[in-house]
Structure formats: C-alpha cells, structure tokens
Amino acid sequence: MDIFAFPPLTLLLDGAYGALLSLSHLLEPLAGSNAAALAVVLVTMLVRTALIPVGVSQAKAEQLRARLAPKLRELQKRHGKDAERLQRETLALYKNENASPLAGCLPLLVQGAVVGILYTLFLRPEIAGHPNELLTHDLFGAPLGSSLLTAVGGGLDAATAVVWAVVLVLILVVAEITRRVFRPQAPAEGPLASPGMLGVMNALHYLTAVFAVFVPLAAALYLVVTVTWTLVQRALLRRRYPLPVA
C-alpha cells in the first residue's frame, strides 16, 4: 500500500518536492551540481533550528528523570510484582512533578517524518505525476537518489565510494563521541544492570550508521547533519541543565 497515494499526503510530498527543488535552483550559482545536496543540508538545519525549544524541553525532561530515578527505583522495589499498581504510582509521581514520562519524544517523531519524506523524494521516479528532477542531482558524482547498497550492487565507482566513506565515517565519529560524552549509566540492580545490557545500550549509538547504508544518499546527509547537531546541542544543554550527582 502506497500511503502517499492518499491525497493529503500526495500534496505534502509534492509541496516538499517543489520547495526543495526551488531551493536547489537558488543554490546552483553557489554550489553548482551539488546544489540539491546543499539544499538538503540547509533544510536539515532549518528543521533542527525549529526544534531547539523542544530540545530544551528534552534536556529538562532528562534532568527530571535523573532526579526521579531514586524514587522510581523505590517504586519498582515496592510494587514490582504488581504491574498495574506500579504504572499508577509512576504516573502519579510524574503528575506530581508536572511532567510526562513521554517528554522529549517529539524530536524523534519529527525527524522520522523528515527522513521518511527525504527517502521518498529521492526514491520515486515520479512525484505527483511529473518526473522527479531531484534524481538527476548528485554530490561530487555520487547520486543523491541511490543508497550505498544500490551503488555497490550496480558497481561502485571511486567518487561514490569516497562520498559514502566520508558520510559513514562522520556518522561513526559522532556516534563514538556521543557514546563517550553521554555514557549511559547502568542501574545498581535489575535486568538493565548486566554488562551485556550496557553493551547493547552502547551499541545503539551506532544504529544510525547501519540505517544510513539502506537509505538514499540525500537521507544519509540528513542523518549526518542531524546527529552532529544533536551532539553539539545536547552538550550545550547538558551544561545548562546538568544531571544531579548521584
């Protein structure tokens, strides 16, 4: 089933296509054949700028969760065998703090939607019935509409290999810095306290690089910019909203 066949989503996709193509044309005197790639980068930065207030809320929520962690552990000990009671007490605790356990989820939802639109824009040969001009654009010779898997399957040329190598290395470097700077804290007890679970939590930082292999280069560029932005923003906000010392 093609969800973009639904008229409102068709209009949304066509509007996104027209806006991105127009921005690419405006950037052509500056970036030449790389204009569409630069347009993706600028759109990413625009989306992240719009999400700064939500990022602040996310940092506050992280600080609150860290402050409530001892109380949540106490509730787990007291009502661990009664899931319904534990859920009620947990929600009551957050309500007393004027907070929500789901606080900070909006950036993930918005970014997922943007990646989905970019993925679709650089995948379809036609958008709303007209040829997709974006598929004719590239980044230093690497087609924006091809994933790394597609490029390898079709015979990987040197230019495409270099571009993808840079993209993946940047994502992995940012993931490693993020892992080191924001190292997850293992709880003192419980199923999450095992070394194996901590290893899984550390490995989650590198999932973006795995995901990038399967999406068009344009969407991978979005991922590069957004993980870098997230690292810098999170570091700045952590200084503004530090976690309580255990």
C-alpha contacts under 8 A as a table, 3 or more apart, distances in Angstrom:
res1	aa1	res2	aa2	distance
2	D	5	A	5.54
2	D	6	F	7.82
3	I	6	F	5.74
3	I	9	L	7.25
4	F	7	P	7.30
4	F	9	L	5.03
4	F	10	T	5.08
4	F	13	L	7.42
5	A	9	L	6.99
5	A	10	T	5.87
6	F	9	L	5.49
6	F	10	T	6.05
7	P	10	T	4.89
7	P	11	L	6.22
8	P	11	L	5.20
8	P	12	L	6.27
9	L	12	L	4.83
9	L	13	L	6.06
10	T	13	L	5.18
10	T	14	D	6.07
10	T	128	A	6.44
11	L	14	D	5.05
11	L	15	G	5.95
11	L	128	A	7.79
12	L	15	G	5.12
12	L	16	A	6.16
13	L	16	A	5.09
13	L	17	Y	6.06
13	L	117	I	6.91
13	L	121	L	7.43
13	L	127	I	7.49
13	L	128	A	7.89
14	D	17	Y	4.96
14	D	18	G	6.11
14	D	127	I	6.28
14	D	128	A	6.05
15	G	18	G	5.14
15	G	19	A	6.15
16	A	19	A	5.18
16	A	20	L	6.07
16	A	117	I	7.89
17	Y	20	L	5.29
17	Y	21	L	5.97
17	Y	121	L	6.63
17	Y	127	I	7.59
18	G	21	L	5.17
18	G	22	S	5.99
19	A	22	S	5.19
19	A	23	L	6.18
20	L	23	L	5.12
20	L	24	S	6.14
20	L	36	A	7.55
20	L	39	A	6.58
20	L	40	V	7.50
21	L	24	S	4.98
21	L	25	H	6.31
21	L	36	A	7.28
21	L	133	E	7.81
21	L	134	L	6.86
22	S	25	H	5.14
22	S	26	L	6.35
23	L	26	L	5.05
23	L	27	L	6.29
23	L	36	A	7.75
23	L	39	A	6.03
24	S	27	L	5.12
24	S	28	E	6.22
24	S	35	A	5.00
24	S	36	A	4.73
24	S	38	L	7.55
24	S	39	A	5.53
25	H	28	E	5.23
25	H	35	A	7.13
25	H	36	A	7.99
26	L	29	P	7.16
27	L	30	L	5.32
27	L	31	A	5.86
27	L	32	G	7.36
27	L	35	A	5.27
27	L	36	A	7.87
27	L	38	L	7.62
27	L	39	A	7.34
28	E	31	A	5.11
28	E	32	G	4.45
28	E	33	S	6.80
28	E	34	N	7.57
28	E	35	A	5.09
29	P	32	G	5.80
30	L	35	A	7.51
31	A	34	N	5.26
31	A	35	A	4.83
31	A	38	L	7.28
32	G	35	A	5.58
33	S	36	A	7.48
33	S	137	H	6.54
33	S	138	D	6.67
33	S	139	L	7.28
33	S	140	F	7.81
34	N	37	A	5.38
34	N	38	L	6.36
34	N	137	H	7.09
34	N	138	D	6.08
34	N	139	L	5.11
34	N	140	F	6.69
35	A	38	L	5.09
35	A	39	A	6.09
35	A	137	H	7.96
36	A	39	A	4.88
36	A	40	V	6.32
36	A	134	L	7.25
36	A	137	H	6.32
36	A	138	D	7.40
37	A	40	V	5.14
37	A	41	V	6.45
37	A	137	H	7.89
37	A	138	D	7.05
37	A	139	L	6.11
37	A	144	L	7.33
37	A	218	A	6.59
37	A	221	L	7.64
38	L	41	V	5.02
38	L	42	L	6.21
39	A	42	L	5.08
39	A	43	V	6.07
40	V	43	V	5.13
40	V	44	T	6.12
40	V	218	A	6.75
40	V	221	L	7.22
40	V	222	Y	6.63
41	V	44	T	5.09
41	V	45	M	6.31
41	V	221	L	6.83
41	V	222	Y	6.37
41	V	225	V	6.74
42	L	45	M	5.07
42	L	46	L	6.13
43	V	46	L	4.95
43	V	47	V	6.17
44	T	47	V	5.15
44	T	48	R	6.19
44	T	222	Y	5.92
44	T	225	V	6.81
44	T	226	T	6.81
45	M	48	R	5.05
45	M	49	T	5.98
45	M	225	V	7.40
45	M	226	T	7.65
46	L	49	T	5.07
46	L	50	A	6.26
47	V	50	A	5.19
47	V	51	L	6.36
48	R	51	L	4.95
48	R	52	I	6.41
48	R	226	T	7.22
48	R	229	W	7.53
49	T	52	I	5.35
50	A	53	P	7.34
51	L	54	V	5.15
51	L	55	G	6.16
51	L	107	P	6.81
52	I	55	G	4.85
52	I	56	V	6.33
53	P	56	V	5.10
53	P	57	S	6.44
54	V	57	S	4.96
54	V	58	Q	6.11
54	V	104	G	7.02
54	V	106	L	7.26
54	V	107	P	6.86
55	G	58	Q	4.84
55	G	59	A	6.22
55	G	104	G	7.29
55	G	107	P	7.32
55	G	233	Q	7.85
55	G	234	R	7.92
56	V	59	A	5.11
56	V	60	K	6.28
56	V	237	L	6.91
57	S	60	K	5.07
57	S	61	A	6.10
57	S	103	A	7.40
57	S	104	G	6.46
58	Q	61	A	4.98
58	Q	62	E	6.18
58	Q	103	A	6.39
58	Q	104	G	4.18
58	Q	105	C	7.82
59	A	62	E	5.05
59	A	63	Q	6.22
59	A	104	G	7.82
59	A	234	R	7.47
59	A	237	L	6.36
59	A	238	R	6.94
59	A	241	Y	6.61
60	K	63	Q	5.04
60	K	64	L	6.13
60	K	241	Y	6.53
61	A	64	L	4.96
61	A	65	R	6.10
61	A	99	A	7.62
61	A	103	A	5.97
61	A	104	G	6.64
62	E	65	R	5.13
62	E	66	A	6.26
62	E	243	L	7.78
63	Q	66	A	5.21
63	Q	67	R	6.29
63	Q	241	Y	6.59
63	Q	242	P	6.76
63	Q	243	L	5.20
63	Q	244	P	7.34
64	L	67	R	5.02
64	L	68	L	6.09
65	R	68	L	5.04
65	R	69	A	5.90
66	A	69	A	5.12
66	A	243	L	6.38
66	A	244	P	6.75
67	R	70	P	7.23
67	R	243	L	7.52
67	R	244	P	6.27
68	L	71	K	5.33
68	L	72	L	6.13
69	A	72	L	5.02
69	A	73	R	6.14
70	P	73	R	5.11
70	P	74	E	6.25
71	K	74	E	5.00
71	K	75	L	6.26
72	L	75	L	5.03
72	L	76	Q	6.19
72	L	90	T	7.00
73	R	76	Q	4.95
73	R	77	K	6.29
74	E	77	K	5.13
74	E	78	R	6.15
75	L	78	R	5.00
75	L	79	H	5.79
75	L	80	G	7.30
75	L	86	L	6.66
75	L	89	E	7.31
75	L	90	T	7.42
76	Q	79	H	5.43
76	Q	80	G	4.66
76	Q	86	L	6.86
77	K	80	G	5.52
79	H	82	D	5.25
79	H	83	A	7.11
79	H	85	R	6.45
79	H	86	L	5.27
80	G	83	A	6.43
80	G	86	L	6.55
82	D	85	R	5.40
82	D	86	L	6.09
83	A	86	L	5.02
83	A	87	Q	6.13
84	E	87	Q	5.20
84	E	88	R	6.34
85	R	88	R	5.12
85	R	89	E	6.13
86	L	89	E	5.19
86	L	90	T	6.02
87	Q	90	T	5.12
87	Q	91	L	6.16
88	R	91	L	5.27
88	R	92	A	6.10
89	E	92	A	4.98
89	E	93	L	6.13
90	T	93	L	5.08
90	T	94	Y	6.43
91	L	94	Y	5.19
91	L	95	K	6.06
91	L	100	S	7.90
91	L	101	P	7.70
92	A	95	K	4.92
92	A	96	N	6.13
93	L	96	N	5.22
93	L	97	E	6.52
94	Y	97	E	5.05
94	Y	98	N	6.23
94	Y	99	A	5.15
94	Y	100	S	5.81
94	Y	101	P	6.79
95	K	98	N	4.92
95	K	99	A	5.85
95	K	100	S	7.05
96	N	99	A	7.66
99	A	103	A	7.32
100	S	103	A	5.28
102	L	105	C	6.00
103	A	106	L	7.70
104	G	107	P	6.68
105	C	108	L	5.52
105	C	109	L	6.57
106	L	109	L	5.09
106	L	110	V	6.15
107	P	110	V	5.16
107	P	111	Q	5.99
108	L	111	Q	5.22
108	L	112	G	5.99
109	L	112	G	5.12
109	L	113	A	6.28
110	V	113	A	5.14
110	V	114	V	6.30
111	Q	114	V	5.05
111	Q	115	V	6.10
112	G	115	V	5.23
112	G	116	G	6.10
113	A	116	G	5.05
113	A	117	I	6.27
114	V	117	I	5.15
114	V	118	L	6.18
115	V	118	L	5.12
115	V	119	Y	5.91
115	V	219	A	5.93
115	V	222	Y	7.25
116	G	119	Y	5.05
116	G	120	T	6.20
117	I	120	T	5.11
117	I	121	L	6.05
118	L	121	L	5.02
118	L	122	F	6.24
118	L	218	A	6.86
118	L	219	A	5.61
119	Y	122	F	5.57
119	Y	123	L	6.12
119	Y	215	V	6.46
119	Y	216	P	6.23
119	Y	218	A	7.49
119	Y	219	A	5.73
120	T	123	L	5.04
120	T	124	R	6.16
121	L	124	R	6.15
121	L	127	I	7.51
121	L	132	N	7.87
121	L	134	L	7.59
122	F	134	L	6.59
122	F	135	L	6.03
122	F	144	L	6.84
122	F	145	G	4.54
122	F	146	S	7.82
122	F	216	P	6.53
122	F	218	A	6.99
123	L	135	L	7.76
123	L	145	G	5.82
123	L	146	S	7.73
123	L	216	P	7.20
124	R	127	I	6.66
124	R	132	N	6.94
125	P	131	P	6.10
125	P	132	N	5.28
125	P	135	L	7.38
126	E	129	G	5.73
126	E	130	H	5.29
126	E	131	P	4.49
126	E	132	N	4.84
127	I	130	H	5.48
127	I	131	P	6.38
127	I	132	N	5.77
132	N	135	L	5.99
133	E	136	T	5.66
133	E	137	H	7.65
134	L	137	H	5.57
134	L	144	L	7.97
134	L	145	G	7.80
135	L	138	D	7.91
135	L	143	P	7.38
135	L	144	L	6.70
135	L	145	G	5.46
136	T	143	P	7.51
137	H	143	P	6.29
137	H	144	L	6.15
137	H	145	G	7.98
138	D	141	G	5.51
138	D	142	A	5.14
138	D	143	P	4.17
138	D	144	L	4.86
138	D	145	G	7.90
139	L	142	A	5.06
139	L	143	P	6.44
139	L	144	L	6.54
139	L	163	V	7.55
140	F	159	A	6.82
140	F	160	T	7.82
140	F	163	V	7.33
141	G	159	A	5.76
141	G	160	T	6.28
142	A	159	A	6.25
142	A	160	T	4.35
142	A	163	V	6.65
142	A	217	L	7.96
143	P	146	S	5.66
143	P	160	T	7.59
143	P	217	L	7.10
144	L	216	P	6.16
144	L	217	L	4.71
144	L	218	A	4.98
145	G	216	P	4.98
145	G	217	L	6.12
145	G	218	A	6.62
146	S	150	T	5.91
146	S	151	A	6.28
146	S	215	V	7.55
146	S	216	P	4.67
146	S	217	L	5.96
147	S	150	T	5.14
147	S	151	A	6.17
147	S	213	V	6.30
147	S	214	F	5.66
147	S	215	V	5.06
147	S	216	P	4.09
147	S	217	L	5.63
148	L	151	A	4.98
148	L	152	V	6.09
148	L	164	W	6.98
148	L	213	V	5.32
148	L	214	F	6.63
148	L	215	V	7.63
148	L	216	P	7.45
148	L	217	L	7.50
149	L	152	V	5.17
149	L	153	G	6.13
149	L	213	V	6.45
149	L	214	F	6.35
150	T	153	G	5.06
150	T	154	G	6.17
151	A	154	G	5.18
151	A	155	G	6.15
151	A	156	L	5.36
151	A	160	T	7.67
152	V	155	G	5.21
152	V	156	L	4.84
153	G	156	L	7.45
156	L	160	T	6.54
156	L	161	A	6.29
157	D	160	T	5.54
157	D	161	A	6.16
158	A	161	A	5.07
158	A	162	V	6.19
159	A	162	V	5.28
159	A	163	V	6.32
160	T	163	V	5.22
160	T	164	W	6.16
161	A	164	W	5.31
161	A	165	A	5.99
162	V	165	A	5.04
162	V	166	V	6.22
163	V	166	V	5.27
163	V	167	V	6.28
164	W	167	V	4.99
164	W	168	L	6.11
164	W	217	L	7.82
165	A	168	L	5.31
165	A	169	V	6.00
166	V	169	V	5.17
166	V	170	L	6.08
167	V	170	L	5.32
167	V	171	I	6.39
167	V	220	A	7.35
167	V	221	L	7.18
167	V	224	V	6.76
168	L	171	I	5.12
168	L	172	L	6.13
168	L	209	A	6.11
168	L	212	A	7.61
169	V	172	L	5.07
169	V	173	V	6.00
170	L	173	V	5.16
170	L	174	V	6.18
170	L	224	V	6.79
171	I	174	V	5.28
171	I	175	A	6.10
171	I	208	T	7.28
171	I	209	A	5.95
171	I	223	L	7.73
171	I	224	V	5.67
171	I	227	V	7.19
171	I	228	T	7.92
172	L	175	A	4.92
172	L	176	E	6.13
172	L	206	Y	6.55
172	L	209	A	6.43
173	V	176	E	5.15
173	V	177	I	6.24
174	V	177	I	5.13
174	V	178	T	6.02
174	V	227	V	6.92
174	V	228	T	6.25
174	V	231	L	7.32
175	A	178	T	5.05
175	A	179	R	6.08
175	A	205	H	5.41
175	A	206	Y	5.90
175	A	227	V	7.85
176	E	179	R	5.02
176	E	180	R	6.21
176	E	205	H	7.50
176	E	206	Y	7.94
177	I	180	R	5.17
177	I	181	V	5.99
178	T	181	V	5.22
178	T	182	F	5.62
178	T	183	R	7.59
178	T	205	H	7.54
178	T	231	L	6.33
179	R	182	F	5.40
179	R	183	R	5.16
179	R	184	P	7.74
179	R	202	N	6.52
179	R	205	H	6.57
180	R	183	R	5.30
183	R	202	N	7.65
184	P	198	L	7.53
184	P	201	M	7.17
184	P	202	N	7.29
186	A	192	L	6.65
186	A	193	A	5.30
186	A	194	S	7.94
186	A	198	L	6.50
187	P	190	G	7.12
187	P	192	L	6.50
187	P	193	A	5.13
188	A	193	A	6.00
189	E	192	L	7.28
189	E	193	A	5.22
190	G	193	A	5.49
190	G	194	S	7.85
191	P	194	S	6.30
191	P	197	M	7.72
192	L	197	M	5.65
192	L	198	L	7.03
193	A	197	M	6.89
193	A	198	L	7.10
194	S	197	M	5.36
194	S	198	L	6.47
195	P	198	L	5.04
195	P	199	G	6.18
196	G	199	G	5.02
196	G	200	V	6.37
197	M	200	V	4.98
197	M	201	M	6.28
198	L	201	M	5.03
198	L	202	N	6.27
199	G	202	N	5.07
199	G	203	A	6.15
200	V	203	A	5.00
200	V	204	L	6.37
201	M	204	L	5.34
201	M	205	H	7.56
202	N	205	H	5.93
203	A	206	Y	5.69
203	A	207	L	7.23
204	L	207	L	5.36
205	H	208	T	7.05
206	Y	209	A	5.57
206	Y	210	V	6.89
207	L	210	V	5.04
207	L	211	F	6.13
208	T	211	F	5.00
208	T	212	A	6.04
208	T	223	L	7.39
209	A	212	A	5.05
209	A	213	V	6.72
210	V	213	V	5.56
210	V	214	F	7.47
211	F	214	F	5.66
211	F	215	V	6.91
212	A	215	V	5.47
212	A	216	P	7.88
212	A	217	L	7.94
212	A	219	A	7.56
212	A	220	A	5.13
212	A	223	L	7.33
213	V	220	A	7.83
215	V	219	A	6.09
215	V	220	A	6.42
216	P	219	A	5.47
216	P	220	A	6.40
217	L	220	A	4.84
217	L	221	L	6.16
218	A	221	L	5.16
218	A	222	Y	6.56
219	A	222	Y	4.99
219	A	223	L	6.40
220	A	223	L	4.94
220	A	224	V	6.30
221	L	224	V	5.06
221	L	225	V	6.35
222	Y	225	V	5.36
222	Y	226	T	6.04
223	L	226	T	5.14
223	L	227	V	6.00
224	V	227	V	5.59
224	V	228	T	6.27
225	V	228	T	5.27
225	V	229	W	6.02
226	T	229	W	4.99
226	T	230	T	5.91
227	V	230	T	4.97
227	V	231	L	6.17
228	T	231	L	5.22
228	T	232	V	6.42
229	W	232	V	5.32
229	W	233	Q	5.97
230	T	233	Q	5.14
230	T	234	R	5.77
231	L	234	R	5.22
231	L	235	A	6.13
232	V	235	A	5.21
232	V	236	L	6.31
233	Q	236	L	5.20
233	Q	237	L	6.10
234	R	237	L	5.08
234	R	238	R	5.90
235	A	238	R	5.15
235	A	239	R	6.58
236	L	239	R	5.39
236	L	240	R	6.60
237	L	240	R	4.83
237	L	241	Y	5.84
237	L	242	P	7.90
238	R	241	Y	4.95
238	R	242	P	5.01
238	R	243	L	7.40
239	R	242	P	5.47
